[in-house]
Amino acid sequence: MSSGGMCGGVANACYVYPGAPATPGIVTPDISFSRGIYMDGSITMDDGKVITIWGFTDLAVNNGMARPFPSPTIRVTEGQIVHTSLAVPGDMWVHTIHHHGIEPAWQNDGVGHISWDVQGTYIYQWRPQHAGTYFYHCHTNTVLHAEMGMYGALIVDPVPDPNDPPGTKRVFAGGPAYDVEAVWACDEIASSWHTLCWDAGTCGGDAGLNRLEADYFIITGVDGAKSALTDPRVAVNMSLGQTLLVRYIAAGYYPQRITFGGLTATVVASDGRPLPNPVSMTSIHAVAAERYDCIFTPTATGVYDVTVEFLDWVTGNTLGTARTRITVS
Amino acid sequence: MERRKFLKIGSAGIAGALVAGSGLITWSKRAHAATINKTFYITDGTLVQPDGVGVYFRGFSDAANGLNVPGAALIVQQGDTVNITVVNTLSTTHSFVIDGVVDSGPIAGGTQAVVSFSAETPGTYAYYDSQNPPYNRLLGLHGGLAVMPSGSTNTLYAGSPTFVKQYFWVFNDIDPVWHNALAGGANPTTPFFPRYFTINGLSSRPPGAPGNGDPSVDANADPRSLLVGSIGDRSLVRMINMSLCTHSMHVHANHMEWLTLNGAIRSDIWKKDILPLYGNMGRVDAIYPFEAPPDAYPPVTTGNYPMHLHDEMTQTAGGGLYLFGTMTEIHFV
């Protein structure tokens, strides 16, 4: 594996704010997650190119040896007191976790210049009040660190309804139930950025971070050129009569348009909030970091190819596409 | 002209978003329509960007010897007669346009024109120079206009959710190659690659940076942009994107109530932490509710949070300098 991201130390970076104080008002959590850092991961594209990826490890599994991309999902239930512990060893410089769409105290919001960039271990404490689809990402030199892959899904489930049969899954309390679930985090990769140092540009100079020259397009860490059509981490296989929930996360920077291959989505929530009235859509135009919760109840068997177009932010022209598939049998 | 000088002039435009500063254009409940007069001077100059590079701009300025980018935010009331005198101090031809409302036509260099219109439909509008499109607009000849519903101080449109404060967030992105070509009288010949990203004409300065906390330099501290409120201080934000780039606006600590898109009232009000700002004068009106951050434990009612664009290239200046882009803050006090 390549080891991009090493380069100089924190003392040579600018406008980072190292720290790891005690969490204010810390209590025993209902659920906790333990995240570390990797900066030597990689993704192999369909054309054979290997691109360096950074991300968060799960320190509770095999001491965090795996390098998953996207980073491991954080899944909690509405009302739980959550701890997300972030451990950043000295050789991984500084990072944060911002739980995007979650709205905690400022100390737990993971914005480096307002609180601190974690050096050591900090425990983010929060209690989600709204079920829905979120994501988490690093908020240190974000333009680079999020592009490098430092993000993962964050899902808040509703408290189970005691009137539902056991095992019933709903998008939110009183919302639609679903049988099959997919998380599609759609992202563009500019491979030219993936050799930069962790602190690229922070002290000034032109690191090219205003120009994202995307050359690969992925869905949930899988190349959308071909692999995502069949990779079980992304592609959906379901039976007629089942209900599918797609949690669509616009995880890149450019605008996107996702088209559902002839299926119609019933969009029931966005950005972790139910819509007052669901909306039927055959495609969705999204901008960076939007989330849409899409319910599908196909009425015929078939193979439906889903296309995500990544759009130039000036011209609106399609820069590239990623595809996956819903197979209804 | 240095940015500091320009900003001392610019800060007279709208203070705290409560009352526009000219004394002629005010946001106060009136039973009767009024006649509003305002003079803009089309001027030019150089503004220093966060990496120290000076870039050429033009603006609708409050004084013949100033440079305001964007122009002062105007707040009028439905039914008002608005008379805008535009004095073109430059040698180039310009105009003053509000789409669907008024168009001055070309105003030759060294001349002036008066445009008059009746404020009819409540809402948020862009005023801009439509000559040599889109270049004059991108150079800074733009600003925001609000038409308040007749007799209302707290609604966007009749029956809208209410607010207690209002702000304009006017976004623009700067490709210095384009600006400097235009300064020399030539239209750009290269693709648009912005290197600086602004809200109400300013970029962010993080803690420790020169200018941090200076409202004339730091977008985080600019009272036109910075949202300050206590719990319940619902704040309307009128967003206008003057750039060519489509953007993603992200607020921390609260979701916003999304009222309009490109001037159209949305049939349902969605609560969003991201809102789309389409290029070429995309508009969004949304209310930041200043509710207690819902996911805090223990609960909190105070704290500082950011607003920033989430197409993160916008968070840079000159190709680096993360934290020196389009960002401001939200203070719960």
Interface residues (C-beta under 8 A of the other chain):
Chain A: Y15 Y17 P24 G25 V27 I81 H99 H100 G101 I102 E103 P104 A105 W106 N108 D109 V111 H113 I114 Q125 W126 R127 P128 Q129 H130 N141 T142 V143 L144 A146 E147 A200 G201 T202 C203 G204 G205 D206 A207 G208 L209 N210 R211 L212 Y253 Y254 P255 S270 D271 G272 R273 L275 P276 N277 H285 A286 V287 A288 A289 E290 L311 W313 V314 G316
Chain B: D51 P191 F192 F193 P194 R195 F197 P206 P207 G208 A209 L244 C245 T246 H247 S248 H250 H252 A253 N254 H255 D268 I269 W270 K271 K272 D273 I274 P276 L277 G279 P293 P294 D295 A296 Y297 P298 V300 G303 N304 Y305 P306 L309 H310 D311 E312 M313 Q315 T316 G318 G319 G320 L321 Y322 L323 E329
